[in-house]
């Protein structure tokens, strides 16, 4: 049998064992929570017994079986044992291409074990987590944001007639995009010169949803789904600063950082722990990779006339 055919048949066998539900499987066996680990739950054709504890170890070795009916899993395992015993009886593990395929499969499995063991052996303590948090706080930044919108195009927004400040003002005309940008830039200059942001919200903002709340737009986090232009403008602000005008559909926004804080370590500890595990796993793999050397001996055959050491024809000859 050729190697590709062998691989195909092997894959089919594994898939069958993982998913098949043969008619000969007995009814589900009870597995009470009080069952002792040394309780024998199955006896195979060759007389080998399996305990409840060994069954749990089997499930850990093959997560695809977890959650399936125990009797079905034991039947699948029995099929594998029987097929494997048949292979050993025919000494297939000593014949090509089976021998080489088995060696390669074992090598891949052991490499996976080494990686898992290295990961499980990590000792990530509170000190490392706290240090990482203090040195990488930006992803945990949260900014309480307020804003002023200067609209352009379409009908002008309605005035707030309940406001005594606005009641005496004439209805505002609709602005062009250029006019709105110029107005927004003027407001930014006023705010940076010391004008009261909250007062300008009431006088100038066209956002009728946030305006009654003093322009409040909520607390933004780095992971929140906000437009990129807004994110870039807001998360560079220090507390009390305002952004340059940010163009969005229908208007320019001026953002004010009311307060800047960071999500407490207690709320992101698990996230940091997972990040550190990934980092250390990558470092482990990089160390293995960088310290693995392979030699490629030069060919003993003489190079053809005019050829470079790499086997490429001389550039001058190539042109000819």
N, C-alpha and C positions, 0 to 999 in steps of 0.2 A: 504494500500500500504506500503510495506517495505521501510525502509530508503534508502538502495542502489538504489532501483528503483526510489524513489523520487528524489534523487540526479541526477541520469541519465537523467530523464525527465526534470529537471530544467536546466541542462547543455545544453540539446538539444534546449530548448526554448530560452535560452540566445544566443546561437550561431545562431539560426534562426533570431532573432531580429537584431543581429549585421550584418548579411550578406545577408539576404533574399532580393529578388527583385520581390515581387508578381505582378501578372498581373494587379491587381486592382489599383496600384499606379498611380496617375494622372501625367500628363506631368510636367516637372520641373517648379517650381515656380520661378519667377524672384526675385532677391535679390539685388537691386541696392545699390551701396556703400553709396548713400545719404539717405537711408532708416532710419527713426527715430526709436529709441529704443522702443517707445511706440506704434508703428504701429502694429496692429493685423494682424498676418500672418496665423493663423489657428484657427478653431473652432471645437472642438471635439464633439462626439455624445451626451455627457452629458451637452453640452452648455458651457463648460469651454473654455476660449480663451487663446491663447498664443501670446505674443508680440515678436518683433524682438529681444529685449533685453533679454527676457526670453529664447529665442532660443539659443542665444550665451552662456548663462549660462549653458544650457543643454549640449551644445557641450563641454564646459570645464569639465563638470562632467563625460562625456563619450568620451574620446579622440578618441575611435575607430570610432566614427561617423564623426569626423572632415574631411572635404574634400569631403564628399559624397553629393549627390544631396539633397537639402533641403526637397523637397516633399517626397522623400524616407525615410529620417530620421524621418520626422513628422509622416509618416505612421507607422514606427516601434515603435515610442513612443506611438502612439495611441493603437497599439496592446498590448504593455506592460500595459498601463493604464487600458485597458479593462480587461485583464487577472487578474491584481491585484485587480480590483474592484470585479470581480467574486469571487476571493479568500476571500476578506473581507466579501462579502455577505453571504458566507458559513461559516464564522467565522473560517477559517482555521488557522488564526494566534493565535487561542486560543486552538488548538487541537494538540496532539502529533501525529507524530514527527515533524509536521510543526512548532509548536511553538518553540521547541528547536532549529531547524535549522535556524529559523528567528532570534532568540536571538544570536546564534553563528555568523551568517552572519553580524548582526548589530555590534557585538563586534569587529569583524575583520575590518569592515569598519571604525568604530570609532577609532580603534588603528591606522589605516592608516592615518586618518585625523589628529590625534595627532602628528604623525611623520612629516607629511607635514607641519603642522602649526609651529612645532618647527623649521623646516628647514627654512621656510619662515620668521621666526621671528629673524633669525640670523642677527647680525649687525657686518659685517666684514669690518672694516675701513682700510684706507690707512696705518695707523701705524702698524696694525697687519700684513698686507701683506708685508710691508717693513721689518719688524722684521723677518718674516718667510724666506724671500728671503736672508737676511744677514746670518741667522743661518743655511740655507740649500742650499748653493750655488753650491755644488759639482755637482748636476744633470744638472746645467746650464753651466758647464765648457766647454770651447772650446779651443782647442789647434791647433795652426798652426804647421804642422808636415813636416819634411823632412826626407829622409831615404837613406841608402846605402844598396844595395843588393849584397850579395856574393853568386853567383850561384854554384850549384854542379850538377854533372851528365849531360849526354847528350853533345851536341856540345857546345863549348865555345861561348859566345856572340861575335858578330862582334865588332871590334874596331871602334871608331869614328875618321875616317881619316881626318875629317875637323879640328880636334883639334891639334894644334901645339904641345901640351904636349904629346898627345898620338901617334902622327905620328912617333916619333922616337923609340917607344917601339915595342918589338917583340910581335907577336900574343900570347895571353894568353892561357895557356893550361886549359882543363877542369879539375875541381877539384872533388875529392871524397867528400862525405858528411863530413867525419872527417877532411879533409884538409880545407874545406870551413868553418867549425866551428872554427877551430884553427885560420884561417885568420881573421874571424869576431871578435873573442875575442881579437886578437892583435890590430885590428883597434880601438876597443872600448877603450883599454888601452891607445893607442896613443891620442885619442880624449880627454880622461879624463886627460891626462897629458899636454894638451894644444895645440895639433895639430889642424890645421884649418879644420873644418868639410867640408866646401864648397870645399876646394881643394881636400880633400880625395874623395868626391863624384865624381869629374872629373877624378881622377886617378884610383879609385877602384870599383865604383859602376857598377853592371851588369844590372841595370834597365834602359834600353835604352829609356823608356818613360819619367821618371822623371829626368834622368841625365842632359839633356839639360836645365832643369829648376832649376838646383842646387839641385836636389833631392827633390824638393817640392812635397808633397803628398796631399796638401790641408789642410783645417781646419776641424778637427774632433770634433764631439759633442758626448756626452754620448749616445744619442739616435740613432746615426748613425749605420748602419748595417755593422759592421766590425768584423772579426774573434775575438773570445774571447781572444786568446793569444795576439793578437796585442792590443786589448782594454786594457787588464791588464797591458801591458808594457807601453803604452803611457800615460794613465791617472794617473799614479803614478809619472810622471816626473814633475819637476819644470822647469821653463823657463831656457833654455840653457843646460839642462842635456840630456844625451843620455842613451838609454836603453841597457840592455844586449842583445846579439843576440837572435832573435826570429825565430825559425824554422818554415818555411812554405814550401809548395810543391816546390821543385826545388831550394831552397835557404834559406839563413839566412839573416834577415833584422836587421839593426841597425837604431833605430828611434831617431830623434833629436827634442826636443821641441823648436821650433823657438820662439814662444810666447805663453803665457797662459793668457786667458781672460775669461770673463763670459758674457753670453747673458744679455743685459740690462734689468732691471726690467720692463721697459715699454713694452717690447716684450713678457714677460712671466706673466704679471699681471693677465690675465684671467685664465691662467693655475694654478697659485697659489691660486686664489680665489676659483676655483673648488676644489682644494685639501683641502683647509681649510673647505669648506662646508662638504666634505666627512668626514673629521676628526671630526668636531663638531657633525655631525649626528651619527657617531660611538660612540662618547662620550655620547651623549644623550641616545642612546640605551643601552650602558654599564651601565649607571647610573640607568636606569629603571630596568635592569636585576639584578644588584648587590643589589638593594634595595627591590627586590621582594622575600619574604620569604614564604615558604610552609612548614607546619608542617605535619609530618607523624607519628601519634600516634602509639605506640607499640601495638602489638596484645595482647588482654586480655587472650588469650588461653595459658595455661602453656606449656612450651617447653618440648619436649619429653626427656626422660632420656638420659644423656650423650651428649645432643646437646649443641652447643655453643650458645651465645646470638643471633648470626646472623642466627641461624637455621642450621648451618653446623655441621655435626657429628664430635665428638672429634677425633683428628688426630690419637690417639692411637687405638680407636675403629675402625676407618676406615681401619687401617692396618690389624686388625684382620678380 
